[in-house]
Amino acid sequence: MRLINNIISERKGSVCAAVRHSNRLDSVSPDRQTDRLRVWSAVGLMASARVVSTCLFVALLTCTLRCSQCVKLSNIILILTDDQDVEMGGMTPMKKTKALIGDAGVTFSNAFTVTPLCCPSRSSILTGKYPHNHLVRNNSISGNCSSTTWQKEAEPFAFPVYLNKLRYQTFYGGKYLNQYGSKDAGGVGHVPPGWDQWHALVGNSKYYNYTLSANGKEEKHGDNYEKDYLTDLVLNRSLHFLEERSPSHPFFMMLCPPSPHSPWTAAPHYQQTFSDVKAPRNGSFNMPGKGKHWLLRQPANPMPNSSVEYLDNAYRRRWQTLLSVDDMVEQLINKLDSIKELSNTYIFYTSDHGYHTGQFSLPIDKRQLYEFDIRIPLLVRGPGIKPKLTLQSPVLNIDLSMTILDIAGVNLSTVNMDGQSFLPQMAPSLRNGTERPFFLVEYTGEGHSSEDPSCPKLGPGLAVSECFPDCVCEDAFNNTYACVRTLKDANLQYCEFADNESFVEVYNLTSDPHQLENIVKKVDPALLQIMNQRLIKLESCTGDSWRAGPQPCSESPSLAANAKLGNVKSYFTNLS
């Protein structure tokens, strides 16, 4: 406004000078007066024109400034479930969600987590970084899950902080990180920066008998369905937030129900549903882990009946818990519609990672490198997205933060993240962009230091963990791997384990979509070397693309690399 005032003063000065000169006409001869009158008439016309143009300029500039202040950014909602797969039918119960988000927008058929475990994956979503850059390795404090180090070095740069600085009104409800609220993580009094309303679960997923941090204050809950069922509580508090928000500013909500994580406690009215449903028996179900890492070779095959009954029950109950999430989506969208915000709101629906129920004779869990554990659902609706789209572009959960910041108008070149916005893919009329040719999946295994008489495998000997049911162990210290996954030129996965075998697994998913055969011994060593070099680059990548040294995580391959990958594609086509 100071600039506008200076312009007005300058224009006024020019006009006033012309008027002062014209007042001197009375003391001049008539002929000279006529000549001067012509001159000053011209000056007057020019001055008047300047005044008019100045007024128009000032009005336009003032309007532009005011309008820019009044333009409201789009609202954003991220719904993040816990352990919801897409490969094993995990979206089947979500009829309302598929209709209200998927059919109203875009479904990504190739969405992946960069690590198949809760705390590292959620940390990747919040920071937009691979685990090797945010340094959260597992679900323990020692693995940096919600540790004081994480709070000091990662949380201040999580994407909600950027939104809050843009005057987004922010709400968090549900599970945060597995160690959040523990004594070693600062207790319930710690509220991460960037959140106006904070209603976070202490610890891992539960449905009843849990503790919340309600804006930094401890809030204990019991087992009353109407008051305590966590999925419904998250919904109700989010609806209250929408009622109380200021309509002058946009909002961001992150809703994280416990479903379908164990203990799989369904709402009372859904506990009898899907009574005849069993886990899918196709693909790799109850198959031996022949040719795979030793951890996949140790389960009994075929599985005992007790394991099959256990996993079928888990599968059915998982679906039951998801019905409440489906109701959440419906009620949330109805609320947005009633307050006239639906058309200006982006809604993302996804999960932190996948899940398995009997694949390769592993009864239940995640943590593995296979498609059932690393593929996730991803549905998005919002302004500029055409309905009923299905996109095959590969997207990662580290891309969520960059996409959300892109929607909010943040200059992405100023953000230190490994992901990339997929707004250009789902709304090409709003942005231009390119899709990634390959990406990294990485995981750091956990062991168990104490013994358990009921499971002789468990303990420091094999350093295994997650041994249930029937003492089937699903993790170990050396279940530590990194994989390159490609889709664009060859549907390929190449994985290396950090163990004393330097074990390698390679899969051609075009001919072997269920990853039954590890073809590492059939592949030309030169092609393995190409994938090894690509993996090395990905494992050292950083989002700081402007900094010399490490490769940016979203960098496109060189022409030479494309040519080599073309050889890989040709080779695998011939192999299949």
TORPA-786664 format. One line per field, with one value per residue (C-alpha): x, y, z. Coordinates in Angstrom, 3 decimals. Layout:
px: c(X,...)
py: c(Y,...)
pz: c(Z,...)
This chain:
px: c(0.000,2.949,3.811,0.253,0.349,3.647,2.207,-0.864,1.294,3.486,0.461,-1.106,2.139,2.171,-1.445,-0.956,2.120,0.068,-2.670,-0.145,1.230,-2.278,-3.022,-0.341,-2.328,-4.024,-0.761,0.075,-1.049,-4.164,-2.209,0.255,-2.675,-4.258,-1.016,-0.452,-4.073,-3.652,-0.517,-2.029,-5.250,-3.150,-1.310,-4.613,-5.927,-2.749,-2.984,-6.632,-5.720,-2.997,-5.463,-7.923,-5.220,-3.858,-7.290,-7.822,-4.367,-4.863,-8.321,-7.036,-4.019,-6.090,-8.650,-5.894,-4.368,-7.714,-8.774,-5.501,-6.136,-9.697,-8.994,-9.532,-7.227,-8.703,-9.393,-7.607,-8.494,-6.219,-7.796,-5.105,-6.084,-3.808,-2.686,-5.273,-4.164,-5.373,-4.022,-5.947,-9.347,-8.933,-11.078,-14.002,-15.967,-15.496,-18.501,-19.352,-15.739,-15.266,-18.466,-17.951,-14.207,-13.083,-16.042,-16.043,-12.331,-9.281,-8.149,-4.409,-3.798,-0.060,0.273,3.045,4.465,8.219,8.408,5.867,5.697,3.557,5.905,8.489,5.720,3.782,7.021,7.558,4.066,4.627,8.106,7.900,11.157,12.495,13.397,17.113,16.597,14.137,15.930,12.862,13.690,10.996,8.231,10.513,11.971,15.459,14.363,13.596,9.804,8.488,11.777,13.012,15.451,12.556,10.712,13.664,14.930,11.923,8.640,9.456,9.728,6.652,4.154,1.460,3.909,3.941,0.136,-0.218,2.085,-0.277,-3.087,-4.639,-6.705,-5.381,-6.921,-5.409,-7.419,-6.449,-3.262,-0.063,3.170,3.448,5.525,3.716,2.714,5.086,7.289,10.428,8.705,7.730,4.319,0.918,1.998,3.991,1.943,3.835,4.104,1.599,-1.589,-4.369,-6.500,-4.712,-6.541,-3.891,-3.888,-1.202,0.643,-0.529,-3.999,-6.868,-10.617,-11.493,-9.650,-7.105,-5.593,-5.676,-3.634,-6.385,-4.407,-1.676,-3.914,-4.409,-7.861,-8.688,-11.415,-13.242,-15.337,-18.627,-19.420,-21.270,-18.531,-15.309,-15.200,-12.144,-13.169,-16.432,-14.744,-12.311,-15.253,-17.309,-14.460,-13.667,-17.304,-17.161,-13.980,-15.784,-18.605,-16.253,-13.717,-13.448,-14.922,-12.370,-9.461,-8.949,-8.625,-6.596,-7.695,-5.779,-8.016,-6.299,-8.711,-7.266,-8.972,-8.194,-5.264,-5.463,-7.173,-9.844,-12.691,-15.727,-18.597,-21.411,-23.735,-21.068,-19.806,-21.947,-21.157,-19.078,-19.685,-18.889,-15.863,-12.437,-9.033,-8.391,-6.880,-5.322,-1.834,0.805,-1.599,-0.179,2.718,6.260,8.880,11.204,14.136,13.420,15.217,15.604,12.816,10.327,11.628,11.048,7.198,5.603,4.047,1.251,0.090,-1.561,-5.333,-4.963,-3.038,-5.566,-8.476,-6.641,-5.935,-9.473,-10.864,-8.450,-9.386,-13.107,-12.744,-10.537,-13.337,-15.820,-13.778,-13.543,-17.310,-17.107,-14.456,-16.758,-19.476,-16.948,-16.282,-20.000,-20.782,-17.773,-18.731,-22.337,-21.093,-18.853,-21.788,-24.077,-21.570,-20.938,-17.278,-17.356,-16.622,-13.537,-12.076,-9.517,-10.078,-7.312,-7.988,-5.038,-3.262,0.203,1.038,-0.460,-0.944,-0.845,-3.022,-1.436,0.772,3.906,2.525,2.965,-0.290,-0.687,1.513,3.288,7.061,7.790,8.978,6.161,3.281,0.694,2.659,3.893,0.869,-1.665,-5.087,-5.126,-8.298,-8.565,-11.363,-11.250,-11.232,-9.898,-10.076,-12.388,-14.658,-14.093,-10.439,-8.041,-4.371,-1.496,1.254,3.320,2.875,4.407,3.293,6.228,4.412,1.384,3.072,4.396,1.010,-0.770,1.729,1.331,-2.422,-1.787,0.363,3.736,6.794,7.982,11.539,11.901,10.839,13.402,11.486,12.143,8.686,7.104,3.639,1.184,-1.230,-0.172,-1.233,-4.673,-5.433,-3.392,-5.377,-3.812,-0.185,2.359,4.640,6.362,6.037,8.938,10.519,11.541,11.563,12.920,11.320,13.387,12.950,15.041,14.198,13.598,14.675,13.777,16.287,14.360,13.326,9.797,9.281,6.093,8.089,11.638,12.507,11.921,14.954,18.540,19.508,17.844,17.007,13.464,10.270,6.545,6.140,2.411,0.329,1.906,5.297,5.635,8.179,7.624,10.592,14.274,17.237,18.518,15.126,16.664,16.371,16.256,14.464,14.274,10.786,10.178,6.901,7.361,9.719,9.813,7.554,10.488,11.579,15.205,15.975,19.143,19.266,21.738,22.719,25.736,24.464,24.059,20.827,19.178,15.618,14.491,10.965,9.469,5.965,4.684,4.991,4.933,2.574,2.491,6.307,6.450,9.843,13.037,14.819,18.106,20.033,18.464,19.288,22.348,24.855,25.325,21.662,21.895,24.776,22.629,19.945,22.541,23.930,20.459,19.755,22.958,21.931,18.440,19.736,21.908,19.354,18.152,15.449,18.038,18.299,20.092,22.896,25.923,26.590,23.758,21.250,17.799,15.201,12.858,15.550,14.749,17.253,19.725,19.366,22.049,20.166,16.974,18.803,20.046,16.558,15.349,17.728,16.203,12.726,13.786,15.482,12.478,10.127,12.190,12.451,8.692)
py: c(0.000,2.352,1.922,2.881,5.994,7.080,6.714,8.763,11.516,11.620,11.922,14.600,16.582,16.639,17.803,20.507,21.858,22.238,24.072,26.468,27.328,27.936,30.456,32.747,33.389,36.506,38.520,37.737,39.514,38.139,36.686,35.045,33.946,32.224,30.448,29.461,28.426,25.986,24.622,24.334,22.903,20.152,19.841,19.733,16.999,15.015,15.573,14.489,11.401,10.697,11.091,8.710,6.154,6.500,5.898,2.853,1.543,2.070,0.485,-2.521,-2.997,-2.605,-5.102,-7.546,-7.316,-7.702,-10.570,-12.414,-12.166,-13.409,-16.397,-19.488,-22.433,-25.914,-27.924,-31.282,-34.476,-37.510,-40.739,-43.254,-46.771,-49.240,-52.471,-52.313,-54.359,-54.038,-57.284,-59.635,-57.971,-55.367,-52.827,-55.229,-54.054,-50.383,-49.991,-46.466,-45.345,-46.680,-44.960,-41.626,-41.205,-43.651,-43.200,-39.450,-39.178,-41.312,-44.777,-45.469,-49.084,-48.930,-47.287,-48.507,-47.960,-47.434,-49.666,-52.261,-51.433,-48.957,-46.449,-46.152,-45.896,-43.223,-41.340,-41.445,-40.048,-37.175,-36.246,-37.245,-39.140,-42.658,-44.418,-44.064,-40.301,-39.930,-42.739,-44.412,-48.100,-49.976,-49.661,-49.276,-46.229,-47.577,-47.755,-43.993,-44.389,-41.122,-40.720,-37.388,-37.344,-37.711,-34.933,-32.560,-33.426,-34.602,-33.325,-29.617,-30.321,-32.536,-31.323,-30.142,-27.468,-25.955,-26.017,-24.372,-21.547,-20.977,-20.476,-23.876,-24.951,-28.413,-31.426,-34.800,-37.757,-41.382,-43.410,-41.399,-43.348,-46.618,-45.177,-41.848,-40.843,-43.238,-41.941,-42.224,-40.233,-37.299,-38.517,-37.209,-33.622,-33.645,-32.201,-32.152,-28.746,-27.840,-29.073,-26.821,-29.718,-32.846,-36.049,-38.749,-42.328,-43.261,-46.306,-48.853,-49.388,-50.192,-49.841,-49.670,-49.097,-46.676,-43.304,-40.202,-37.049,-34.437,-31.307,-32.439,-33.625,-37.260,-38.635,-42.221,-44.222,-47.405,-49.956,-48.128,-48.265,-44.927,-43.035,-44.890,-46.813,-45.150,-45.091,-43.365,-41.013,-39.831,-39.199,-37.325,-35.048,-34.306,-33.330,-31.040,-29.475,-28.740,-27.064,-24.891,-23.952,-20.483,-20.392,-17.696,-20.137,-23.590,-26.695,-29.893,-33.022,-36.264,-39.082,-42.302,-44.993,-48.235,-50.459,-53.073,-53.561,-56.168,-56.765,-56.515,-55.373,-54.600,-52.324,-54.345,-54.092,-55.472,-58.430,-60.969,-59.810,-61.786,-64.986,-67.167,-65.188,-66.825,-65.594,-65.984,-69.335,-68.243,-67.096,-67.766,-68.873,-71.859,-72.145,-72.993,-70.244,-72.193,-70.165,-67.275,-65.781,-68.255,-66.613,-67.554,-71.122,-71.877,-72.030,-75.458,-76.253,-76.930,-74.849,-76.708,-76.370,-74.263,-71.616,-71.616,-71.245,-68.415,-66.464,-66.963,-65.532,-62.593,-61.969,-61.912,-59.657,-57.230,-56.719,-56.216,-53.347,-51.660,-51.247,-48.503,-46.740,-46.973,-45.293,-42.634,-41.734,-41.462,-39.249,-37.055,-36.443,-35.748,-33.164,-31.487,-31.297,-29.773,-27.012,-26.321,-27.396,-30.676,-29.161,-27.374,-30.312,-32.931,-36.260,-38.883,-42.457,-44.801,-47.183,-47.262,-50.635,-53.941,-57.255,-61.011,-63.886,-67.223,-66.179,-68.354,-70.125,-67.011,-66.814,-63.053,-59.965,-57.491,-56.641,-58.639,-57.385,-58.985,-57.255,-58.153,-56.214,-53.219,-52.346,-49.987,-48.605,-44.979,-43.128,-39.340,-36.931,-33.144,-30.048,-30.690,-34.496,-36.175,-38.923,-42.650,-42.389,-45.302,-44.363,-46.795,-44.272,-45.575,-43.451,-43.847,-42.883,-40.415,-38.581,-37.775,-34.917,-33.313,-33.631,-32.052,-29.181,-28.760,-28.400,-25.810,-23.749,-24.373,-23.883,-27.490,-26.542,-25.122,-28.376,-31.026,-34.231,-37.378,-37.719,-35.930,-34.498,-36.688,-33.792,-33.616,-37.251,-36.946,-33.362,-32.647,-29.473,-28.005,-29.161,-30.633,-33.393,-36.706,-40.118,-41.930,-44.833,-46.837,-46.607,-48.026,-50.251,-50.812,-52.446,-53.034,-56.283,-56.683,-59.560,-60.648,-60.811,-62.893,-66.553,-67.968,-71.620,-71.858,-71.010,-72.404,-70.426,-67.140,-65.603,-64.546,-67.697,-67.042,-63.470,-63.917,-62.158,-61.910,-65.666,-66.474,-68.551,-72.004,-70.362,-69.204,-66.368,-63.499,-61.235,-61.345,-59.009,-60.038,-59.683,-56.407,-55.681,-53.039,-53.457,-51.683,-51.861,-50.931,-50.776,-48.510,-50.516,-53.853,-55.168,-56.164,-56.397,-56.771,-57.160,-57.525,-58.702,-57.493,-60.908,-63.207,-64.793,-61.479,-63.082,-61.735,-62.172,-61.206,-61.452,-60.939,-59.892,-59.966,-63.737,-64.371,-61.865,-63.830,-63.946,-67.705,-68.122,-66.313,-66.126,-64.665,-67.697,-67.393,-63.732,-62.489,-61.231,-58.053,-57.222,-57.939,-55.503,-52.803,-53.295,-53.398,-50.022,-48.568,-49.852,-48.295,-44.921,-45.147,-46.109,-42.984,-40.618,-37.466,-34.957,-32.162,-32.167,-28.818,-30.193,-31.754,-35.364,-37.835,-38.496,-36.881,-39.544,-38.594,-38.178,-39.610,-42.093,-41.077,-42.163,-44.756,-46.136,-46.258,-48.207,-50.685,-51.045,-51.683,-54.636,-55.823,-55.564,-57.489,-60.131,-60.708,-60.784,-63.592,-65.316,-65.393)
pz: c(0.000,0.558,-3.133,-4.123,-1.928,-3.470,-6.974,-6.018,-4.487,-7.593,-9.885,-7.652,-7.728,-11.535,-11.723,-9.087,-10.902,-14.090,-12.218,-10.652,-14.081,-15.471,-12.697,-14.091,-17.321,-15.921,-15.990,-19.629,-22.903,-24.672,-27.626,-25.307,-23.141,-26.159,-27.007,-23.417,-23.054,-25.921,-24.271,-20.833,-22.179,-23.635,-20.335,-18.515,-20.768,-20.232,-16.497,-16.478,-18.437,-15.929,-13.075,-14.727,-15.508,-11.994,-10.479,-12.689,-11.843,-8.112,-8.209,-10.141,-7.890,-4.741,-6.047,-6.954,-3.499,-1.782,-4.046,-3.467,0.242,-0.166,-2.447,-0.297,-0.812,-1.127,1.995,2.354,4.232,4.567,5.847,6.808,7.870,9.668,7.929,5.121,2.120,-1.438,-2.931,-0.617,-1.016,1.699,-0.167,-0.679,2.394,1.406,-0.886,0.235,0.098,-3.423,-4.561,-2.774,-3.335,-6.034,-8.401,-7.726,-8.452,-9.149,-8.074,-8.314,-9.275,-8.536,-5.132,-2.826,0.623,0.787,3.880,5.114,8.826,10.769,12.408,9.604,7.015,8.916,9.458,5.692,5.091,7.519,6.299,2.641,3.093,2.696,5.991,5.282,5.421,8.329,10.232,11.743,11.391,13.296,15.907,18.926,20.665,19.915,16.290,16.474,16.555,18.051,19.924,21.248,18.325,15.893,17.687,17.385,13.913,11.881,13.322,12.791,9.061,8.650,6.068,8.553,9.751,6.261,6.107,9.501,8.399,5.467,8.019,7.399,10.386,11.255,13.018,13.903,15.200,15.880,15.786,15.316,15.843,17.783,20.649,20.850,24.374,26.136,28.937,26.805,24.052,26.260,27.403,26.345,26.885,23.673,20.813,17.495,15.799,13.106,14.786,16.085,17.309,18.521,19.530,19.199,20.436,22.941,21.623,19.082,17.655,20.007,19.777,23.488,26.784,25.414,26.297,24.133,24.171,23.828,22.986,25.361,28.207,29.173,28.382,29.353,27.636,28.562,26.685,26.117,22.413,22.201,24.054,23.401,20.122,18.606,14.928,15.816,18.276,15.582,13.259,15.857,16.850,13.234,12.628,15.677,14.285,11.015,12.931,14.968,12.303,10.812,7.278,6.382,6.224,4.694,6.828,6.823,8.686,9.148,10.347,11.425,12.654,14.079,11.503,10.360,12.771,15.531,17.939,15.189,17.454,15.323,16.309,17.962,14.954,12.591,14.598,12.772,9.234,6.722,8.691,5.666,4.441,4.350,3.262,-0.501,-1.428,-4.729,-5.720,-3.083,-0.352,1.592,-0.851,0.295,0.335,-1.934,-3.243,-0.877,2.105,4.981,7.001,4.268,4.178,7.880,8.146,8.031,4.668,4.312,7.248,10.138,10.393,13.536,11.596,8.762,11.193,12.961,9.780,8.443,11.660,11.465,7.842,8.608,11.652,9.736,7.240,10.068,11.567,8.167,7.927,10.572,8.503,5.503,7.593,8.618,4.999,4.235,7.227,6.609,2.987,3.951,6.451,3.882,1.524,4.167,4.980,1.271,1.369,-0.560,-3.978,-2.589,-0.655,-1.673,0.107,0.144,1.297,1.831,4.241,5.794,4.158,3.052,4.841,4.309,5.472,4.590,1.676,1.512,4.611,6.777,8.771,9.444,9.451,7.135,6.923,3.760,0.362,-1.628,-3.376,-0.742,1.910,-0.101,-2.277,-0.695,-1.622,-2.804,-3.810,-4.231,-5.096,-5.318,-7.555,-11.062,-10.774,-13.242,-11.873,-12.332,-13.284,-12.867,-13.161,-13.497,-12.736,-9.798,-6.682,-3.223,0.243,0.393,-2.420,-0.259,1.578,-1.608,-3.302,-0.342,-0.234,-3.995,-3.545,-0.815,-3.179,-1.533,-3.752,-3.814,-4.748,-1.234,0.456,1.427,0.719,-1.300,-2.819,-5.740,-6.284,-8.178,-8.654,-12.354,-12.839,-11.274,-12.357,-15.522,-16.159,-12.994,-13.273,-15.638,-14.411,-15.075,-13.459,-11.792,-13.691,-10.591,-6.811,-3.577,-0.927,2.217,5.605,8.729,10.524,14.264,16.446,19.977,22.796,25.355,25.296,25.350,26.413,24.333,21.205,21.189,18.046,19.803,21.448,20.811,18.874,15.513,16.548,15.263,16.326,15.610,16.189,16.084,15.703,16.016,16.542,12.942,13.026,10.586,11.306,12.251,12.600,9.194,7.536,6.408,2.725,0.014,-3.309,-6.650,-8.142,-11.777,-13.685,-16.671,-18.881,-17.084,-14.333,-12.180,-8.554,-7.458,-3.717,-1.646,1.976,4.584,5.912,5.849,2.617,0.739,-0.407,-3.568,-4.849,-8.357,-9.784,-13.205,-12.238,-15.799,-16.016,-12.264,-10.582,-7.319,-7.028,-6.755,-8.457,-7.535,-10.913,-9.685,-10.980,-14.426,-14.974,-16.844,-14.217,-16.251,-15.799,-12.064,-11.900,-13.508,-10.873,-8.092,-9.180,-9.360,-5.843,-4.508,-5.914,-4.454,-1.028,-0.962,-2.495,-0.813,-1.577,-1.655,-5.447,-5.374,-3.208,-4.849,-4.042,-3.446,-6.172,-5.824,-5.052,-7.894,-10.549,-13.962,-15.375,-18.017,-21.619,-21.027,-18.044,-20.100,-22.782,-20.198,-18.743,-22.263,-22.328,-19.064,-20.555,-23.637,-21.539,-19.288,-22.266,-23.737,-20.374,-19.904)
